[in-house]
Amino acid sequence: MHLGASTVQYLPIFTKLDDRPVLVVGGGDVALRKCQAFLKARAQVTVVAPEFCTELTELAAQEQLTLVKEYFDTHHVLGMMLVIAATDNEAVNQAVFDAANAQNIFVNVVDDQPKCGFIFPSIVDRDPITIAISSAGTAPVLARRIREKLETVIPHHTGKLARLAGDFRDQVKARFKSFSDRRQFWERVFDSSVVSKVQTGDEQGAQQQLTEMLTQPSKLEGEVYVVGAGPGDPELLTIKALQLMQQADVVVYDYLVSDEIMDLVRRDADLVCVGKRAGNHSVKQEDTNQMLVNFAKQGKKVCRIKGGDPFIYGRGGEEVQVLAQHGVKYQIVPGITAAAGCSAYSGIPLTHRDHAQAIQFVTGHCKKDGQELDWRGLAQPNQTLAVYMGVIKSPHIQAKLLEHGRAPETPIAIVENGTRQSQRVVRGTLSELAEKIEQHDIQSPALLIIGEVAALHEELAWFGQSEQVSSFAQPITQVA
Ligand SMILES: C[S@@+](CC[C@H](N)C(=O)[O-])C[C@H]1O[C@@H](n2cnc3c(N)ncnc32)[C@H](O)[C@@H]1O
């Protein structure tokens, strides 16, 4: 079953109803609430019903709306922009629906979703900022809960801040000709103490500071954010990573960053793929380094986003060295490394007092002139090896560990696409490592976990097993 296949698709738009005619059919409380929503948008409201509640009569007395004391007739919809049927009479609601549809007028029959050509979303109101949430009529309670969450995280001074920005819009436009310069200016403003001034009610101070910022030299300084995106599940991104992804003018990424995470970068940022797979570097590392320097020197905010953590087999160190040599400003944001993500999502603790007192991160893919690993040390019992990029070299890794005394029955796990929907965990013993990889056609990215702890997968992962292969795992904290 494809969830949502039958859900009606709505286009989210905000309409300007200033002085436009709208019709509400019904004279009770529900009609009143709809009238109030229309009046807030300054619409010209007509209400048709044989009787009206007191509040509607009062609004009419204040000349805020027009009451037509009649039974509904099809001619009432003529010339209207929007129509609402808010009666408790199904036949009348149907007649309103038919009349509006016949004229191609948007109509909403209250509490009858199939008869709604438009809907009223849940609103978080920080005028002039408005956040509208809709579940397309499928789960209003869920939409309401999302709204409640947003109410707690969107500060109340947001509206004031937006109004202040609106007051300065023309000056900023005159000062900065390009869209990108204006955007960066506003990013600086919203990161500055202008915000706290508005928050504490010092609006004059905020205005003064904004005016000063406008007179400062316009040369914008570039910067590189070296961001760890984690192993794939977008919910494992840090808040800082997300913020910087949203601020970047250019995003430089490679194949390890999942599509779901790339969906979260700023929509109008330029995307540059420097895709890397073991032994298949589409853009040379030196060229990537230079690209980062060049973008920053052009005054751009560059998000260099990497799978996992940038400083663990991520070449983040090499890139930052080059940035430092060229005097380019940078920030480094750590990410959840594959070993931590795969461990949690497969139910394999990397250390355990009974099984492993140490954990070593190892790469199976050395530089061409790389030195041999310390196999004797790596073959010691009661420790865990997390092997990155080890799939291709797995026969060599297996042979070397056995040769240096690691027991053939040492448990191993191979975690492919760790933390993603497509995660697979293959279990076995060290003597079967390469064979399991071949048998299950393991593809990159995959992490090898070698050590006694791997056997805990069966106990700690809650999902069923099939031929010692398990598919997508939820974080084990969700075990019932
Ligand atoms: C170039 S390294 C990058 C490591 C990354 N910087 C980190 O901290 O996770 C690539 C290797 O990380 C491992 N890896 C990265 N993401 C993974 C995932 N979602 N599942 C399993 N292994 C992963 C694989 O061994 C892959 O070959």
The ligand as an SDF file (V2000), in Angstrom:
LIG
                    3D

 27 29  0  0  0  0  0  0  0  0999 V2000
   35.0800    7.8440    3.5740 C   0  0  0  0  0  0  0  0  0  0  0  0
   34.4870    7.0200    4.9580 S   0  0  0  0  0  0  0  0  0  0  0  0
   33.6260    8.2960    5.7360 C   0  0  0  0  0  0  0  0  0  0  0  0
   33.3450    8.0750    7.1730 C   0  0  0  0  0  0  0  0  0  0  0  0
   32.5560    9.2000    7.7970 C   0  0  0  0  0  0  0  0  0  0  0  0
   33.3060   10.4160    7.8190 N   0  0  0  0  0  0  0  0  0  0  0  0
   32.0560    8.8550    9.1830 C   0  0  0  0  0  0  0  0  0  0  0  0
   32.4710    9.4850   10.1620 O   0  0  0  0  0  0  0  0  0  0  0  0
   31.2140    7.9760    9.2890 O   0  0  0  0  0  0  0  0  0  0  0  0
   33.2520    6.0270    4.2290 C   0  0  0  0  0  0  0  0  0  0  0  0
   32.9680    4.7700    4.9980 C   0  0  0  0  0  0  0  0  0  0  0  0
   32.2330    5.0410    6.1700 O   0  0  0  0  0  0  0  0  0  0  0  0
   31.3820    3.9600    6.4370 C   0  0  0  0  0  0  0  0  0  0  0  0
   29.9920    4.4430    6.4120 N   0  0  0  0  0  0  0  0  0  0  0  0
   29.6040    5.7090    6.2070 C   0  0  0  0  0  0  0  0  0  0  0  0
   28.2630    5.8080    6.2890 N   0  0  0  0  0  0  0  0  0  0  0  0
   27.8090    4.5780    6.5400 C   0  0  0  0  0  0  0  0  0  0  0  0
   26.5220    4.0160    6.7360 C   0  0  0  0  0  0  0  0  0  0  0  0
   25.4140    4.7760    6.6790 N   0  0  0  0  0  0  0  0  0  0  0  0
   26.4270    2.7170    6.9760 N   0  0  0  0  0  0  0  0  0  0  0  0
   27.5280    1.9310    7.0540 C   0  0  0  0  0  0  0  0  0  0  0  0
   28.7610    2.4020    6.8770 N   0  0  0  0  0  0  0  0  0  0  0  0
   28.9120    3.6980    6.6330 C   0  0  0  0  0  0  0  0  0  0  0  0
   31.5910    2.9230    5.3470 C   0  0  0  0  0  0  0  0  0  0  0  0
   32.5670    2.0130    5.8090 O   0  0  0  0  0  0  0  0  0  0  0  0
   32.1210    3.7890    4.2410 C   0  0  0  0  0  0  0  0  0  0  0  0
   32.8770    3.0430    3.3220 O   0  0  0  0  0  0  0  0  0  0  0  0
  1  2  1  0
  2  3  1  0
  2 10  1  0
  3  4  1  0
  4  5  1  0
  5  6  1  0
  5  7  1  0
  7  8  2  0
  7  9  1  0
 10 11  1  0
 11 12  1  0
 11 26  1  0
 12 13  1  0
 13 14  1  0
 13 24  1  0
 14 15  1  0
 14 23  1  0
 15 16  2  0
 16 17  1  0
 17 18  1  0
 17 23  2  0
 18 19  1  0
 18 20  2  0
 20 21  1  0
 21 22  2  0
 22 23  1  0
 24 25  1  0
 24 26  1  0
 26 27  1  0
M  CHG  2   2   1   9  -1
M  END
$$$$
